[in-house]
Amino acid sequence: MSILNTLFYSEDQSVPISEKKILLKHVLNKSHEEINIGFDTHLKYSELHQYKELILRRKKSEPIAYIINKKDFWKDTFFVDNSVLIPRPDSEIIIETVIKYFPNQNESLQILDLGTGSGCLIISLLKEFKNSKGVGIDFDKKALEVAKHNKYNLLNNDRLKFYYSDFSEFNSLSYDLIVCNPPYISTLSKGNLMIDVRDFEPESALFAEEDGLYCYKIILDNLIKHENKKQLIIFEVGYGQSDSINKLLKNANFKVISVEEDISHIPRCIVAKRI
Ligand SMILES: C[S@@+](CC[C@H](N)C(=O)[O-])C[C@H]1O[C@@H](n2cnc3c(N)ncnc32)[C@H](O)[C@@H]1O
């Protein structure tokens, strides 16, 4: 069967053609251009079978990134599976904000990434800041395996370490910069989420009690134990949460330095320092 027929005339109209192309590209290990122009290429039976299996998984709402085990973030492609949150383009604002606050990328910073997941934030930062060192922590051992895999593929050197630890106990004293994209979706709004997210991504990476604020609270309770007035902290925040997080920060004796907005003018991350 030709690629054209496979893409356009298969009975699975519920999967958009753009997604079918990604899945086919994955099965055939071809570039996007090759798939676009390769209309007279023929598929082997085994390839067609594999492609149909992937289409079936997508029809059941499994995210494309988990099916092909890949997601682009910042300047790299990260390995992902269902033990980590799929890196979101929105989170790239954290990298942009770090570069805004530390324009000299030759600086040697000590960077801590709380809730590292796939490792996308700390790996991207250490690739930008080539003289810096970093640590990523997570309380999910499987997520740490994925982060280590990405470190091995994308930044294979000892500037980066991963530790199994909880937000409530890690000693953050020696870091110049802390970045954190914690779980922030309120457990009460589970029902409103797309099935792709709700049924496939790890609950512990998505949801938090107390209107989604629980993790910010335990992180701040821990940070105040280790006072470092020079340290900058950058939190990603959920839609509509920035005022509440500003208050939490002020109550914990932090001063909010800026609130960074995404291209739709939605507050996406908060930069703060100890008073
Ligand atoms: C929203 S995901 C962020 C992943 C990654 N940093 C990113 O931006 O794509 C949050 C991560 O925090 C971890 N996490 C949640 N609660 C935690 C806790 N109490 N202590 C340590 N890690 C935690 C989860 O396992 C998950 O990997």
The ligand as a Gaussian input file, in Angstrom:
#p B3LYP/6-31G(d) Opt

LIG

0 1
 C        4.663000      19.278000      36.730000
 S        5.883000      18.001000      36.821000
 C        7.262000      18.909000      36.162000
 C        8.259000      18.059000      35.424000
 C        9.335000      18.853000      34.678000
 N       10.092000      19.679000      35.590000
 C        8.703000      19.720000      33.587000
 O        8.682000      20.950000      33.764000
 O        8.233000      19.163000      32.584000
 C        6.174000      17.940000      38.550000
 C        7.200000      16.919000      39.029000
 O        7.289000      17.061000      40.447000
 C        7.381000      15.776000      41.045000
 N        6.847000      15.889000      42.411000
 C        5.557000      16.042000      42.799000
 N        5.461000      16.139000      44.134000
 C        6.728000      16.039000      44.623000
 C        7.296000      16.067000      45.935000
 N        6.512000      16.211000      47.012000
 N        8.629000      15.960000      46.060000
 C        9.427000      15.808000      44.957000
 N        8.948000      15.764000      43.694000
 C        7.619000      15.882000      43.523000
 C        6.566000      14.863000      40.144000
 O        6.970000      13.512000      40.283000
 C        6.848000      15.470000      38.756000
 O        7.925000      14.823000      38.140000

